[in-house]
């Protein structure tokens, strides 16, 4: 999922690509269902929720770099 987000830099496009992969790969679909269950996400929103968390983590990294107290 990380590589799709980094590659496309758009949640909508990354999600669309991920959905295509899910349709073509039974193992990925099964693993995704299990991941959603473990993480407490619905299958419909799991990828988007993951994207939002990913973007937040990326922003936190930049925030640390921009923090004048950290210099």
N, C-alpha and C positions, 0 to 999 in steps of 0.2 A: 504494500500500500504506500509505503514511504516513497518508493521510486516513481510511482504514478503521480503522486502529489508534486514531487520535485520536478518531474519532467514536464508536467502540464501547467503547473502554477495556477490552476483554476479548479475549484472544487467540482463544478459542474462537468467539466471535460474529464477530469480524473475519475469521477464517479461513473460517467458513461462508459469509459474504457474498462473500468473494473467490472461493471455489469456485463459487458461483452465477455470478459474472461470467465465470469461465473457461469454464463450460459454454455460455454465451450468446455468447461473443466469440472467434472463431477467431484473430483478430490478437493479442488479449491472450494467448491460450493459447500461440501461437507465441513471442511475446516473452518470456513467463514461462519457457518451456522453454529458450530461449537464455540468459536471465538466470541461471537455475539452473546451466546448464552452465558459464557464465563464472565464476560465484561458487563453484562446487564444491559446490552443494547438490543433493540429490535433489528431484525435483518434489513428492514427497510431503511432505517436511519443509522445503522452501525457505521457504515463507511463515512458518512457525513460527520457524525460525532467524532470519529477518529481524526478526520481532516481538521476539524476545529481544534482538537487537542494538539495536533501536530503543529498547526499554525501558532497556537499559544506558546508552545515550547520554543519554536523558532523565534518568536517575538521576545520571549524572556531572555534568550541569548543576546539578542541585539540590545535589549534594555540594559543588561549588565555592562556591555561594552560602552554604552552611551552614558552611564552613570558616572558623574564627575567624582563621586566619593570613592570609586573603585580605581581611580588613576593614581 
